[in-house]
Amino acid sequence: MLKASTTATAATAPSIPSLRGFRIVGPAPDPPGTNPYRAAIDFVRGRFWIEGDLLAAVRAYKAQAGPAFSSWFDRRLVRLSQSKPAAWFRSRSRTAGNIRFHYDRPNEFYRQFLDPRMVYSCAYFREADPEALDEAQVAKLDLICRKLDLQPDDRLLDIGCGWGALPFRAVERFGVRSATGCTLSKHQAQYASEMFRASGFGESANVVEHDYRDIDGTFEKIASVGMFLSTSGAAA
């Protein structure tokens, strides 16, 4: 949709010549060597984008900018590689902001497309014939619990528990001593806590509104469903 209204080929963007393998879509960036930082920010914000080979476009921009830009560009790459940029997005404050922006919406919204247990990760369809979504989600929860080899004396921690379906199932079906879920969403924590109390599992299952890095306790089993990439290598 945007492409149809803002498309401009490299022929109308004289700052970077038309080269095989890519073209500029949208307003052309600043001429090479003038303000490479602003050009990068404009690209990230979607003011223009590249169709085709992005690396070829960067090389073309760098080649026209001359030695000064090449030196600046290389220094920034070195700093970027040394600073572990993934850690920027996994700080406590940024993580909390991202989770609350996404999940602290009315639960009624999520009920429109999730199963009755409010599981917000892929389901497990065991047979070729499609099962109902709620059956496939229960099958997924049971599969996880079996892989964890949950035992009655186990204490389970579910990192990023969402609306609490896995801790609930661990107590309901597998009878673990305790199951704790953690989330940074106030709406999810409230929903899960109310569900546990209403079902009579309030003494065995609970959900806390905490960053998992701040959780104290001892757990025999730990799970993280659908968010492992968000937790591995996280900043302290």
C-alpha positions in Angstrom: 0.0 0.0 0.0 2.7 2.4 1.0 4.8 1.3 -1.9 2.2 2.3 -4.4 2.0 5.9 -3.1 5.7 6.6 -2.4 7.7 4.5 -4.8 10.6 6.3 -6.4 13.3 4.4 -8.3 17.0 5.0 -8.1 16.7 7.0 -11.3 14.9 9.7 -9.3 17.3 9.5 -6.4 20.6 10.9 -7.8 22.5 10.6 -4.6 23.0 6.8 -5.2 23.3 5.7 -8.8 21.1 3.0 -10.3 23.0 -0.2 -9.7 22.1 -3.8 -10.5 20.6 -5.6 -7.5 18.8 -2.8 -5.6 16.7 0.3 -5.9 15.6 3.0 -3.4 11.9 3.2 -2.6 10.7 6.5 -1.1 12.5 9.8 -0.7 16.2 9.5 -1.4 18.5 9.7 1.7 21.0 12.6 2.2 23.9 12.6 -0.3 26.7 10.2 0.7 29.1 11.7 3.2 26.8 14.5 4.4 25.0 12.8 7.3 25.2 9.0 7.3 23.7 8.8 10.8 20.5 10.5 9.6 20.3 8.3 6.6 20.5 5.3 8.8 17.8 6.6 11.1 15.5 7.5 8.2 15.9 3.9 6.9 15.0 2.4 10.4 12.0 4.7 10.6 10.8 3.7 7.2 11.2 7.0 5.4 12.8 5.1 2.6 13.7 1.5 2.1 15.7 -0.7 -0.2 14.3 -3.2 -2.6 16.8 -6.0 -3.5 20.3 -6.3 -2.2 20.6 -4.2 1.0 24.4 -4.9 1.2 24.9 -3.7 -2.3 23.1 -0.5 -1.5 25.2 0.1 1.6 28.4 -0.6 -0.4 27.3 1.9 -3.1 26.6 4.5 -0.4 29.9 3.8 1.3 31.9 3.9 -2.0 30.5 7.3 -3.0 31.0 8.8 0.5 34.8 8.5 0.3 37.4 7.7 2.9 36.0 9.9 5.7 32.7 8.0 5.7 34.4 4.6 5.3 36.4 5.3 8.4 33.3 6.5 10.3 31.3 3.5 9.1 34.0 1.0 10.1 34.4 2.5 13.5 30.7 2.3 14.2 30.6 -1.4 13.1 33.4 -2.2 15.5 31.7 -0.4 18.4 28.4 -2.1 17.5 30.0 -5.6 17.5 31.7 -4.9 20.9 28.6 -3.5 22.6 26.4 -6.6 22.3 23.4 -4.6 20.9 21.0 -7.4 21.8 21.5 -6.4 25.4 19.9 -3.0 24.7 16.6 -4.7 24.0 16.8 -7.0 27.0 17.4 -4.5 29.8 14.8 -4.7 32.6 13.2 -1.4 31.7 13.0 -2.0 28.0 11.7 -5.6 28.5 9.0 -4.4 30.8 8.0 -1.7 28.5 7.7 -4.0 25.5 5.7 -6.6 27.4 3.3 -4.1 28.9 2.8 -2.4 25.6 1.9 -5.7 23.9 0.0 -7.6 26.6 -1.6 -5.0 28.8 -4.7 -4.8 26.6 -8.1 -5.9 27.6 -8.2 -9.7 28.0 -11.4 -9.7 26.0 -9.3 -8.8 22.9 -7.1 -11.9 23.3 -10.1 -14.1 23.9 -11.2 -13.4 20.4 -8.5 -15.6 18.9 -7.0 -17.7 21.7 -8.2 -20.9 23.1 -10.2 -21.0 26.4 -7.0 -21.4 28.4 -5.5 -18.3 26.8 -2.3 -20.0 25.5 -0.4 -17.6 23.3 2.1 -19.9 21.7 1.9 -22.6 19.0 -0.4 -25.6 19.5 0.4 -29.3 19.1 -1.8 -31.1 16.6 -1.1 -34.8 17.1 -3.2 -36.2 14.2 -3.4 -35.5 10.5 -7.1 -34.7 11.0 -7.3 -31.2 12.5 -8.3 -31.0 16.2 -10.0 -28.2 17.9 -7.6 -25.5 19.0 -8.4 -26.0 22.7 -7.6 -29.7 22.4 -4.3 -29.0 20.5 -3.3 -26.5 23.2 -4.0 -28.9 26.0 -2.0 -31.6 24.1 0.9 -29.1 23.9 0.8 -28.4 27.6 0.7 -32.1 28.4 3.6 -32.7 26.1 5.7 -30.1 27.8 4.9 -31.4 31.2 5.8 -35.0 30.2 9.1 -33.8 28.7 9.8 -32.0 32.0 9.0 -35.3 33.8 7.0 -33.5 36.4 6.7 -35.3 39.7 4.5 -34.5 42.7 7.4 -33.1 44.7 8.5 -30.8 41.9 8.5 -27.0 42.1 8.0 -25.6 38.6 8.9 -22.1 37.3 7.4 -20.9 34.0 9.3 -17.9 32.6 7.0 -15.7 30.6 3.9 -17.6 31.6 1.3 -15.5 29.9 -2.1 -16.1 31.3 -0.9 -19.0 33.4 -2.0 -22.0 31.4 1.2 -24.1 32.0 1.4 -23.6 35.8 -2.3 -24.4 36.0 -2.0 -27.6 34.0 1.1 -28.7 36.0 -1.0 -28.6 39.2 -4.3 -29.7 37.7 -3.1 -32.7 35.7 0.3 -33.6 37.0 -0.1 -32.6 40.7 3.2 -30.8 41.3 3.8 -29.4 44.7 4.0 -25.8 43.4 4.0 -24.0 40.1 5.0 -20.4 39.7 4.7 -18.3 36.6 6.3 -15.0 36.1 5.2 -12.2 33.7 5.7 -8.5 33.3 2.1 -7.9 32.3 -0.2 -6.7 35.0 -3.3 -8.0 33.1 -1.9 -11.5 32.7 -0.8 -11.7 36.3 -4.2 -10.6 37.5 -6.1 -13.0 35.2 -4.0 -16.0 36.2 -4.2 -15.3 39.9 -8.0 -15.0 39.7 -8.2 -18.2 37.7 -6.1 -20.1 40.3 -8.2 -18.9 43.2 -11.5 -19.7 41.5 -10.3 -23.2 40.7 -9.1 -23.9 44.2 -5.4 -24.1 43.2 -4.4 -20.8 44.9 -2.2 -22.6 47.4 -0.2 -24.5 44.8 -0.1 -22.2 41.7 0.7 -18.6 41.5 1.8 -16.0 39.1 4.0 -13.0 40.0 4.5 -9.8 38.1 8.3 -9.9 38.0 11.2 -10.0 35.7 12.5 -13.6 35.8 15.9 -12.3 36.7 14.5 -11.1 40.0 12.8 -14.3 41.0 14.1 -15.9 44.2 13.5 -19.5 45.1 14.5 -23.1 44.3 12.9 -25.0 41.4 13.4 -28.5 40.2 11.9 -27.8 36.8 12.0 -24.5 34.7 10.2 -23.9 31.5 10.1 -21.1 29.0 7.6 -21.6 26.2 7.8 -19.6 23.0 10.2 -16.9 24.4 13.5 -18.7 24.9 15.3 -16.3 22.4 14.0 -13.4 24.5 15.6 -14.7 27.7 18.9 -16.2 26.5 21.8 -13.9 27.0 19.7 -11.3 28.6 21.3 -8.3 30.2 21.6 -8.4 34.0 
